[in-house]
């Protein structure tokens, strides 16, 4: 949700749509620098969370950060920026910071993964007293991006010795674009079985719910409204009705806007609630930025 007008505004907007959690950017996601959080920013946000009952608020880090980069200057700048992201999230009382592993840009995947492990290890060491977690997002695999194979995620987690502050954020669009089917019940079961065997379902800390504008295995990250893309509604029915994920927050990242006086977020939430078999506020249905 947008933080325009104040961080607390995102919480209030999510609550108005009867969402149960919210994802924000704690700064401009396309800039390195950020205005420091004020005491008022923090207090108003935390008060709004307590007042509305929104749970598991999280942030997504800047898209500029690339901890897989072989460029030492960019890697160091990315590490410093990611630590700042964790500091801001901790101040706001967020549950986690979603991050893309990054792109190895000319280097091999093994070297890129090693750089990510080194970066995250340093970030964890610099924030040892923090409660906020790091949620590594499974990616679509565009270009030289890491994270589109379950083996990438496992290698990073193993490299960090399965640190309890590090988990995984599963994006439905990304999984599908990376070549993991989710729509047919048998395919969904197979994909989740593979994830469990390679990574471990216990490492899932969050879901991003997005349909895909592109086909299975396209490795193109383009989000679509729920049920309007190549994933279709059944993929979300499978996820929402999987009792193993009943306590996991699920954040919506579909395109924004208003049609016929109604927000597209509200329309997507209504679709998800129907797929979850509930007309009222669902414990499975969540919100995003």
Secondary structure as the mmCIF struct_conf table of DSSP 4:
data_model
#
loop_
_struct_conf.conf_type_id
_struct_conf.id
_struct_conf.beg_label_comp_id
_struct_conf.beg_label_asym_id
_struct_conf.beg_label_seq_id
_struct_conf.end_label_comp_id
_struct_conf.end_label_asym_id
_struct_conf.end_label_seq_id
TURN_TY1_P TURN_TY1_P1 UNK A 4 UNK A 5
HELX_RH_AL_P HELX_RH_AL_P1 UNK A 7 UNK A 16
TURN_TY1_P TURN_TY1_P2 UNK A 17 UNK A 18
BEND BEND1 UNK A 20 UNK A 20
STRN STRN1 UNK A 23 UNK A 24
BEND BEND2 UNK A 26 UNK A 27
TURN_TY1_P TURN_TY1_P3 UNK A 29 UNK A 30
BEND BEND3 UNK A 32 UNK A 32
HELX_LH_PP_P HELX_LH_PP_P1 UNK A 35 UNK A 38
HELX_RH_AL_P HELX_RH_AL_P2 UNK A 39 UNK A 52
BEND BEND4 UNK A 56 UNK A 56
STRN STRN2 UNK A 58 UNK A 60
TURN_TY1_P TURN_TY1_P4 UNK A 63 UNK A 64
TURN_TY1_P TURN_TY1_P5 UNK A 67 UNK A 68
BEND BEND5 UNK A 70 UNK A 70
HELX_RH_AL_P HELX_RH_AL_P3 UNK A 72 UNK A 92
TURN_TY1_P TURN_TY1_P6 UNK A 93 UNK A 93
BEND BEND6 UNK A 95 UNK A 95
STRN STRN3 UNK A 96 UNK A 100
STRN STRN4 UNK A 103 UNK A 103
TURN_TY1_P TURN_TY1_P7 UNK A 105 UNK A 106
BEND BEND7 UNK A 107 UNK A 107
HELX_RH_AL_P HELX_RH_AL_P4 UNK A 109 UNK A 126
TURN_TY1_P TURN_TY1_P8 UNK A 127 UNK A 129
STRN STRN5 UNK A 133 UNK A 137
HELX_LH_PP_P HELX_LH_PP_P2 UNK A 138 UNK A 138
TURN_TY1_P TURN_TY1_P9 UNK A 143 UNK A 144
STRN STRN6 UNK A 145 UNK A 145
BEND BEND8 UNK A 146 UNK A 146
BEND BEND9 UNK A 148 UNK A 149
HELX_RH_AL_P HELX_RH_AL_P5 UNK A 150 UNK A 159
TURN_TY1_P TURN_TY1_P10 UNK A 160 UNK A 162
TURN_TY1_P TURN_TY1_P11 UNK A 164 UNK A 165
STRN STRN7 UNK A 166 UNK A 171
HELX_RH_AL_P HELX_RH_AL_P6 UNK A 172 UNK A 177
TURN_TY1_P TURN_TY1_P12 UNK A 178 UNK A 179
BEND BEND10 UNK A 183 UNK A 184
HELX_RH_AL_P HELX_RH_AL_P7 UNK A 185 UNK A 198
TURN_TY1_P TURN_TY1_P13 UNK A 199 UNK A 199
HELX_RH_3T_P HELX_RH_3T_P1 UNK A 201 UNK A 203
STRN STRN8 UNK A 204 UNK A 209
STRN STRN9 UNK A 211 UNK A 212
BEND BEND11 UNK A 213 UNK A 214
TURN_TY1_P TURN_TY1_P14 UNK A 216 UNK A 217
STRN STRN10 UNK A 223 UNK A 224
TURN_TY1_P TURN_TY1_P15 UNK A 226 UNK A 227
BEND BEND12 UNK A 228 UNK A 231
HELX_RH_AL_P HELX_RH_AL_P8 UNK A 233 UNK A 240
TURN_TY1_P TURN_TY1_P16 UNK A 241 UNK A 241
HELX_RH_3T_P HELX_RH_3T_P2 UNK A 243 UNK A 245
TURN_TY1_P TURN_TY1_P17 UNK A 246 UNK A 247
BEND BEND13 UNK A 248 UNK A 248
STRN STRN11 UNK A 249 UNK A 252
HELX_LH_PP_P HELX_LH_PP_P3 UNK A 254 UNK A 256
STRN STRN12 UNK A 258 UNK A 259
TURN_TY1_P TURN_TY1_P18 UNK A 260 UNK A 261
STRN STRN13 UNK A 262 UNK A 263
HELX_RH_AL_P HELX_RH_AL_P9 UNK A 264 UNK A 275
TURN_TY1_P TURN_TY1_P19 UNK A 276 UNK A 277
BEND BEND14 UNK A 279 UNK A 280
BEND BEND15 UNK A 283 UNK A 284
#
